[in-house]
Amino acid sequence: MKRFKNLVIGGIQNKIVNLILITVLLLTAAFVAVSSYNSNMLSQLAGESSRKQRASITEITSTVMDRVVIRSMERTVGMQVDAVDHMFSEVRDRVAFLADCASRLFAHPENYAPQAYAGPDANQDGIWAAKVIYADGVDPADPDVAAKLGLVANLEDTMISLCPSLGASTMYIGLPEGAHFSVSNSSSSWLRDGAVRSYDPRQRGWYQQAAQTGKLIFTDGEYDANTGAYCVECAMPVYSPDGQLQAVIGTDLFLDEVETYLRKSQVEGESLLLVDQNGHAAIAPLVERFPMAEADWTGDLRASQTELLAAIVSDALEGKETGVQQGQLLNGAYYISAAPIKTTGWILVTAYSKEMASQPVAMLQQSYSQIEEETTLAYRSSTNRSRQTAIVLLLVVAGLMLTGSIILGTRIVKPLNTITRRISQLSEDNLEFKMEDAYRTGDEVEELARSFAAISHKTVEYLDTVQRVTAEKERLGTELSLATQIQAAMLPHIVPAFPDRKDFDVIGSMDPAKEVGGDFYDYFLVDDDHLCLVIADVSGKGVPAALFMMASKIILQSVAMLGGSPAEILTKTNEAICSNNEAQMFVTVWVGILELSTGKLTCSSAGHEYPVIKRADGQFELYKDKHGFVIGGMDGLRYQEYVLQIHPGDKVFVYTDGVPEATNADKELFGTERLVDALNEQPQSAPFDILKNVRRAVDDFVQEAEQFDDLTMLCLEYKGR
């Protein structure tokens, strides 16, 4: 060891400098090698992974979309057929009821006194009343005709009561004598230039078909003789006890009502076609929208040149199950299915464009390619910046380490000598070793000095530590209490929530398992006709979950107020959270938007619990909807939605998993079955009382057992306008 001025060559200082220099050089070489290797490997893996993922996405999404479309069509076709069949069955029941009344009338005419009747009167427009119209050549003064009309007039009140209550526009009775007895709220249509038009029911298809078959029938579509509207007529013959035809009972079902329903039930890309028992398309506006040639518009579709359409119609009219088939129609590939309308023997044909069904696949591929391109650019840019930053940092660190090593080497010995001198000065009267600035070197020398000082101050330091811990706990308690108040204030807590709105009632509650929770709920009006409902459950507990909850709630509400659908709200929220989710937390969410004027509730779920639905005249039942993936779990997701039609008096109850997973002392879960039972104890109660009933049931079940999850619930009652 040699000394040259203030520099000691070969001493501790020199050894420290050499060690630091060698370490910096080795770290630099290792960083360059590892960085280059990782960059090449990542580029290769990214390229191969991209090719495989793109192929997998195309294959999987195409298969899934086929299944989704087929299942959706099977479900919606059944619902549409049931609704149309219900319209026809109402007409059938109305006619059958009136025919039964007429049969009793003709079986015992002696029990009924003749009633007055009259012809059409323009002053009776807007009033439900009976009127009599005669065929040409029929003498109204004929005793037989007058007697029979007087007997039939006994049914006037029954016919008037049936029309408004069942939504009919008219009911009528055609007599073999050529008289037509009808009930409607319009008389002017039977008048022409002040005179009553003639009308022979015996020449009408409904009369002839019913008389020939001897049973209740539905005609093909035809134009109503009175209003000129396109309709289907339901008719049923009535016989006397000796088998003589006495009358034919009939009523109209205007097909514009059926058309209105079918058009409302259509989704984008879907075409509907109503086909009668003879294979003819029934509703012109639907025909023009269906992908088939104009030559098929008026002909028998079983003979259509489009083989798939002809086969589907033929099989369905023969009562065969068609299922959902795929093939070519007029202007492209379609999914197509047909189902029978039991009351009339008609069928409903549904076609859904495969081009429309493939749009989500194309959008997913486009989105994936865009994300891949953006990721590649970001990765390259980040890699270049990282390399530049690392080089600068290495140079700075090398300079600082070399400078520090020189200073360190000169300062190591001086503090050690001072410590030794102070220790030698300790005596019985002075046993306390005190820290001095000379010892504050930031290394083992300082630790040695602190150890000596700690021996003499052990008791004092212990008391100081107790005081600091106590103060810290009080501070944390105060902050958690304030956080609880802030979190509670962020959730809707005013009862009633919307005192000026009488068309719905909504309330929610959240009881955190700790001082602050990760669950939240919300409800707010997007506009005057749309109420948004939100309930969510953040992964984890305590303060981190509460912070993530607040951020998620603000993002959800902000996106919702922009006016998007539930699926769009979840999709945009997921994009926002995934873009800056370094904590890798996630949240399950259920979103519903209620259209207050119609009762249409559009919902979407991101991995949340099933909702519970109660119809006005029924019990609460679990509705097993389809779940999307959790928010924050994966970027680039597109969420799906579904629609619930709720009616006045219906209720919707949603909750987080803290309710069914509430645990008693025996480690038994409360479960969804007990939840539904609790809801059905008093299903007619107001939403506020329903939440109280469920919470009481949970408390009775868990007793004193400690709970580890938040209890959050929300209940909506739709009252309508």
LINWODA-V697599 format. One record per backbone hydrogen bond with DSSP energy under -1.0 kcal/mol. CO is the residue of the C=O (numbers start at 1). NH is the residue of the N-H. E is the energy in kcal/mol with one decimal. If there is no record, write none. Layout:
# LINWODA-V697599
co = (CO/CO)
nh = (NH/NH)
e = (E/E)
This chain:
# LINWODA-V697599
co = (2/4/7/9/11/12/13/14/15/16/17/18/19/20/21/22/23/24/25/26/27/28/29/30/31/32/33/34/35/36/37/38/39/40/41/42/43/44/45/46/47/48/49/50/51/52/53/54/55/56/57/58/59/60/61/62/63/64/65/66/67/68/69/70/71/72/73/74/75/76/77/78/79/80/81/82/83/84/85/86/87/88/89/90/91/92/93/94/95/96/97/98/99/100/101/102/103/104/108/109/118/121/122/124/129/131/133/134/135/139/142/143/144/145/146/147/148/149/150/151/152/153/155/156/157/158/159/160/161/162/163/171/172/173/174/175/178/179/180/181/182/183/184/185/187/188/190/192/195/200/201/204/205/206/207/208/209/210/217/222/224/229/230/231/232/233/234/235/236/238/238/240/244/247/248/249/250/251/253/254/255/256/257/258/259/260/261/267/269/271/273/274/275/276/279/280/283/284/290/291/293/294/300/301/306/307/308/309/310/311/312/313/314/315/316/325/327/332/333/334/335/336/337/339/341/346/347/348/349/350/351/352/353/354/358/359/360/361/362/363/364/365/366/367/368/369/370/371/372/373/374/375/376/377/378/379/380/381/382/383/384/385/386/387/388/389/390/391/392/393/394/395/396/397/398/399/400/401/402/403/404/405/406/407/408/411/412/413/414/415/416/417/418/419/420/423/430/436/439/443/444/445/446/447/448/449/450/451/452/453/457/458/459/460/461/462/463/464/465/466/467/468/469/470/471/472/473/474/475/476/477/478/479/480/481/482/483/484/485/486/498/503/503/505/507/509/511/518/520/522/524/527/529/530/530/531/532/533/534/535/536/537/542/543/544/545/546/547/548/549/550/551/552/553/554/555/556/557/559/560/565/566/567/568/569/570/571/572/573/574/575/577/581/586/587/588/589/590/591/592/593/594/595/599/600/601/602/603/604/605/606/611/612/613/614/615/621/623/630/631/642/644/647/650/651/652/653/654/656/657/659/660/662/664/668/671/672/673/674/675/676/682/686/687/688/689/690/691/692/693/694/695/696/697/698/699/702/711/712/713/714/715/716/717/718)
nh = (9/7/4/2/15/16/17/18/19/20/21/22/23/24/25/26/27/28/29/30/31/32/33/34/35/36/37/38/39/40/41/42/43/44/45/46/47/48/49/50/51/52/53/54/55/56/57/58/59/60/61/62/63/64/65/66/67/68/69/70/71/72/73/74/75/76/77/78/79/80/81/82/83/84/85/86/87/88/89/90/91/92/93/94/95/96/97/98/99/100/101/102/103/104/105/106/107/108/111/112/132/124/125/127/184/182/180/199/138/142/146/147/148/149/150/151/152/153/115/154/155/156/159/160/161/162/163/164/165/166/168/183/250/181/248/178/135/175/133/173/131/171/129/126/190/191/197/195/192/203/204/208/209/210/211/212/213/214/235/231/228/224/255/222/253/219/251/217/249/246/247/243/240/238/174/236/172/234/232/257/259/260/261/262/263/264/265/270/353/351/349/282/347/279/301/276/287/288/292/330/296/297/303/304/310/311/312/313/314/315/316/317/318/320/319/336/334/329/354/327/352/325/350/348/345/341/275/339/273/337/271/335/357/358/362/363/364/365/366/367/368/369/370/371/372/373/374/375/376/377/378/379/380/381/382/383/384/385/386/387/388/389/390/391/392/393/394/395/396/397/398/399/400/401/402/403/404/405/406/407/408/409/410/411/412/415/416/417/418/419/420/421/422/423/424/426/427/439/441/447/448/449/450/451/452/453/454/455/456/457/461/462/463/464/465/466/467/468/469/470/471/472/473/474/475/476/477/478/479/480/481/482/483/484/485/486/487/488/489/490/501/719/720/717/715/713/711/538/536/534/532/530/596/526/527/594/524/592/522/590/520/588/546/547/548/549/550/551/552/553/554/555/556/557/558/559/560/561/562/563/569/570/571/572/573/574/575/576/577/578/579/580/584/539/631/537/606/535/604/533/602/531/599/646/595/644/593/642/591/628/589/623/653/621/651/618/613/625/633/587/603/601/650/718/614/716/612/714/659/661/662/671/670/667/664/675/676/677/678/679/680/685/690/691/692/693/694/695/696/697/698/699/700/701/702/703/705/511/656/509/654/507/652/505/649)
e = (-3.0/-2.3/-3.4/-2.6/-2.0/-2.4/-2.2/-2.3/-2.3/-2.5/-2.4/-2.5/-2.3/-2.3/-2.2/-2.4/-2.5/-2.3/-2.3/-2.6/-2.6/-2.3/-2.2/-2.7/-2.7/-2.1/-2.3/-2.8/-2.1/-2.0/-2.5/-2.8/-2.0/-2.1/-2.7/-2.7/-2.1/-2.3/-2.8/-2.3/-1.9/-2.2/-2.7/-2.4/-2.0/-2.6/-3.1/-2.2/-2.3/-3.0/-2.6/-1.7/-2.0/-3.0/-2.7/-2.0/-2.1/-3.0/-3.0/-2.5/-2.7/-2.7/-2.9/-2.6/-2.1/-3.1/-2.9/-1.4/-1.9/-2.9/-2.9/-2.4/-2.2/-2.5/-3.1/-2.1/-1.6/-2.1/-3.0/-2.1/-1.6/-2.6/-2.8/-2.1/-2.4/-2.8/-2.3/-2.1/-2.6/-2.1/-2.1/-2.5/-2.4/-1.9/-1.7/-2.7/-1.9/-1.4/-1.7/-1.6/-1.6/-2.5/-1.3/-2.4/-1.9/-2.5/-2.8/-2.0/-1.9/-2.1/-3.0/-2.7/-2.2/-2.4/-2.5/-1.8/-2.8/-2.2/-2.1/-1.5/-2.5/-1.6/-2.6/-2.7/-2.3/-1.8/-2.1/-1.1/-1.0/-1.9/-1.9/-3.0/-2.7/-2.7/-2.2/-2.1/-1.7/-2.7/-2.3/-2.9/-2.3/-1.7/-2.3/-3.5/-1.9/-1.8/-3.0/-1.8/-3.5/-1.6/-1.6/-2.4/-2.8/-1.8/-2.5/-2.4/-2.3/-2.1/-2.2/-3.3/-1.6/-3.0/-1.4/-2.6/-2.7/-2.5/-1.7/-3.0/-2.8/-3.1/-1.5/-2.6/-2.6/-2.8/-2.8/-2.2/-2.6/-2.3/-2.5/-1.7/-2.9/-2.4/-2.0/-2.6/-2.7/-1.9/-2.1/-2.1/-2.4/-2.8/-3.3/-3.4/-2.6/-2.1/-3.0/-2.8/-2.1/-2.3/-2.4/-1.9/-1.7/-1.4/-2.1/-1.6/-2.5/-2.6/-2.4/-2.5/-2.3/-2.6/-2.4/-2.5/-1.4/-2.8/-1.5/-3.1/-3.1/-2.8/-2.2/-2.2/-2.9/-3.0/-3.2/-2.7/-2.3/-3.4/-2.7/-1.8/-2.2/-2.4/-3.0/-2.8/-1.9/-1.9/-2.2/-3.0/-2.5/-2.5/-2.7/-2.8/-2.7/-2.7/-2.4/-2.8/-2.9/-2.5/-2.7/-2.8/-2.4/-2.4/-2.6/-2.8/-2.6/-2.6/-2.8/-2.8/-2.4/-2.4/-2.7/-2.5/-2.4/-2.9/-2.9/-2.4/-2.3/-2.9/-2.7/-2.2/-2.6/-3.4/-2.7/-2.3/-2.8/-3.2/-2.3/-2.4/-3.1/-2.5/-1.7/-2.2/-3.2/-2.3/-1.4/-1.2/-1.3/-1.1/-1.0/-2.2/-2.0/-2.5/-2.2/-2.1/-2.5/-2.4/-1.8/-1.3/-1.5/-1.6/-2.5/-1.7/-2.4/-2.1/-2.5/-2.0/-1.7/-2.3/-2.7/-1.3/-1.0/-1.3/-3.2/-2.1/-2.2/-2.7/-2.4/-2.3/-2.4/-2.5/-2.7/-2.4/-2.4/-2.5/-2.5/-2.1/-2.4/-2.8/-2.6/-2.3/-2.5/-2.9/-2.3/-2.3/-2.6/-2.5/-2.1/-2.5/-2.9/-2.5/-2.1/-1.3/-1.9/-2.4/-1.7/-3.1/-2.8/-2.4/-2.6/-1.5/-2.8/-2.8/-3.2/-1.0/-2.1/-2.1/-1.2/-2.9/-1.9/-2.4/-2.6/-2.5/-1.9/-2.5/-2.2/-2.6/-2.4/-2.6/-2.4/-2.1/-2.6/-2.7/-2.2/-2.2/-2.8/-2.6/-2.3/-2.6/-2.7/-2.3/-1.2/-2.0/-2.7/-2.4/-2.3/-2.7/-2.3/-2.5/-2.0/-2.3/-2.6/-2.8/-1.4/-1.3/-1.6/-3.1/-2.4/-2.3/-3.8/-1.8/-2.1/-3.4/-2.5/-2.3/-2.9/-2.8/-2.8/-3.2/-2.8/-2.3/-2.7/-2.7/-1.2/-3.0/-2.9/-2.8/-2.9/-1.8/-3.0/-1.5/-1.4/-2.3/-3.3/-3.5/-2.7/-2.6/-2.7/-2.8/-2.7/-2.5/-1.9/-1.8/-1.3/-3.3/-2.1/-1.8/-1.9/-1.4/-2.7/-2.2/-2.6/-2.1/-2.0/-1.7/-2.2/-2.1/-1.6/-2.5/-2.3/-2.5/-2.5/-2.3/-2.3/-2.7/-2.5/-1.4/-2.7/-2.0/-2.3/-3.0/-1.9/-2.6/-2.6/-2.0/-2.5/-2.2/-3.4)
